[in-house]
Amino acid sequence: MSDWTDLRRHLNVLVDGVRSFGSTGDLEIGESPRFLPDVMTGGKAAFLVPQKAVSLELRGDFPNAKLPDGTVVHPKALLFLLEGKRPEAAAPAAAIASIDDDIYKVAVTGQAMVAEHAA
């Protein structure tokens, strides 16, 4: 059994293996649902995703799963293929700037300016 804290931040739809979209509106499942073995718990979450996509995957990360004894664990993410097949990953582009410390490794591989931003 575990409580899934910060659900809104950790339940996403992965589009084409590269873009992540969070849920929109109210979550019927609640903000911190409890998962129990062999008991149906859950609800609905809605996602706005592009109309044309090669693949859609539902991804649930559990970075703050709390066990009944209070221990916090970080289990592997749950990943469910909803539609299509994830495209093969492209070869990484050369970084124009990067950060690599004990926690994060970030590489900026390009930049662009646009006239308008879709909200």
C-alpha positions as a printed NumPy array, in Angstrom:
array([[  0.   ,   0.   ,   0.   ],
       [  1.23 ,   3.516,  -0.702],
       [ -0.028,   7.093,  -0.985],
       [  0.74 ,   8.786,  -4.305],
       [  1.516,  12.343,  -3.216],
       [  1.697,  15.222,  -5.709],
       [ -0.212,  13.221,  -8.309],
       [ -0.761,  16.192, -10.626],
       [  3.005,  16.62 , -11.067],
       [  3.718,  12.932, -11.59 ],
       [  0.97 ,  11.641, -13.921],
       [  1.637,  12.544, -17.552],
       [  1.001,  11.451, -21.115],
       [  4.214,  11.007, -23.096],
       [  3.71 ,  11.868, -26.774],
       [  6.043,  10.28 , -29.335],
       [  8.495,   9.469, -26.557],
       [  9.681,  13.081, -26.278],
       [  6.923,  15.454, -25.079],
       [  5.142,  15.23 , -21.76 ],
       [  1.661,  16.622, -21.059],
       [  0.14 ,  16.925, -17.592],
       [ -3.523,  16.501, -16.779],
       [ -6.023,  19.297, -17.253],
       [ -8.895,  20.304, -15.007],
       [ -9.902,  18.561, -11.81 ],
       [ -8.667,  15.063, -11.141],
       [-11.455,  12.671, -10.201],
       [ -8.787,  10.431,  -8.695],
       [ -7.824,  13.116,  -6.128],
       [ -4.492,  14.779,  -5.405],
       [ -3.06 ,  12.034,  -3.154],
       [ -4.76 ,   8.719,  -3.936],
       [ -4.01 ,   5.555,  -1.989],
       [ -3.117,   2.384,  -3.881],
       [ -4.186,  -0.851,  -2.219],
       [ -3.386,  -4.363,  -3.418],
       [ -6.401,  -6.172,  -4.905],
       [ -8.776,  -3.229,  -4.308],
       [-10.062,  -1.155,  -7.211],
       [ -9.126,   2.453,  -6.495],
       [ -8.851,   5.207,  -9.051],
       [-10.729,   7.724, -11.097],
       [-10.403,   9.839, -14.21 ],
       [ -7.748,  12.248, -15.439],
       [ -7.969,  14.169, -18.747],
       [ -5.056,  15.223, -20.958],
       [ -4.928,  17.613, -23.922],
       [ -2.5  ,  16.137, -26.45 ],
       [ -1.734,  16.878, -30.118],
       [ -4.236,  15.407, -32.56 ],
       [ -1.541,  13.715, -34.647],
       [  0.883,  11.605, -32.649],
       [  2.861,   8.456, -33.417],
       [  2.519,   7.148, -29.861],
       [  0.799,   7.951, -26.565],
       [  1.968,   6.528, -23.244],
       [  0.577,   7.119, -19.769],
       [  3.432,   7.577, -17.299],
       [  3.103,   7.545, -13.536],
       [  6.159,   8.45 , -11.486],
       [  6.304,   7.699,  -7.772],
       [  9.08 ,   9.905,  -6.384],
       [  7.417,  10.243,  -2.979],
       [  5.724,   6.896,  -2.308],
       [  5.194,   6.618,   1.442],
       [  4.895,   3.155,   2.983],
       [  2.655,   2.502,   6.035],
       [  5.681,   2.654,   8.358],
       [  6.496,   6.18 ,   7.096],
       [  9.427,   5.134,   4.917],
       [  9.592,   7.026,   1.613],
       [ 10.591,   4.946,  -1.42 ],
       [ 11.167,   5.816,  -5.073],
       [  9.864,   2.911,  -7.171],
       [ 10.282,   2.578, -10.919],
       [  7.755,   4.535, -13.015],
       [  4.667,   2.814, -14.402],
       [  4.42 ,   3.162, -18.183],
       [  1.369,   2.104, -20.221],
       [  1.345,   2.236, -24.016],
       [ -2.036,   3.701, -24.991],
       [ -1.632,   4.025, -28.741],
       [  0.923,   3.427, -31.489],
       [  4.577,   2.536, -31.03 ],
       [  7.213,   4.803, -29.531],
       [  9.625,   5.983, -32.27 ],
       [ 13.287,   5.054, -31.982],
       [ 15.29 ,   7.678, -30.111],
       [ 17.287,  10.043, -32.305],
       [ 21.019,  10.345, -31.816],
       [ 21.744,  13.064, -29.253],
       [ 22.652,  16.438, -30.733],
       [ 25.838,  18.2  , -29.715],
       [ 25.353,  20.433, -26.667],
       [ 25.785,  24.202, -27.013],
       [ 25.704,  24.54 , -23.206],
       [ 25.604,  21.989, -20.401],
       [ 25.427,  21.491, -16.642],
       [ 26.636,  18.316, -14.962],
       [ 26.639,  18.157, -11.176],
       [ 25.959,  15.465,  -8.583],
       [ 22.183,  15.629,  -9.11 ],
       [ 21.412,  16.851, -12.631],
       [ 22.891,  16.475, -16.089],
       [ 21.371,  19.017, -18.495],
       [ 22.347,  19.674, -22.11 ],
       [ 21.009,  22.536, -24.241],
       [ 21.087,  21.339, -27.841],
       [ 19.417,  24.228, -29.635],
       [ 17.479,  27.439, -29.373],
       [ 14.776,  29.214, -31.356],
       [ 12.69 ,  32.361, -31.234],
       [  9.021,  32.346, -32.143],
       [  6.668,  35.223, -32.903],
       [  3.819,  33.735, -30.83 ],
       [  3.543,  31.308, -27.94 ],
       [  0.577,  28.968, -27.613],
       [ -0.787,  29.016, -24.07 ]])
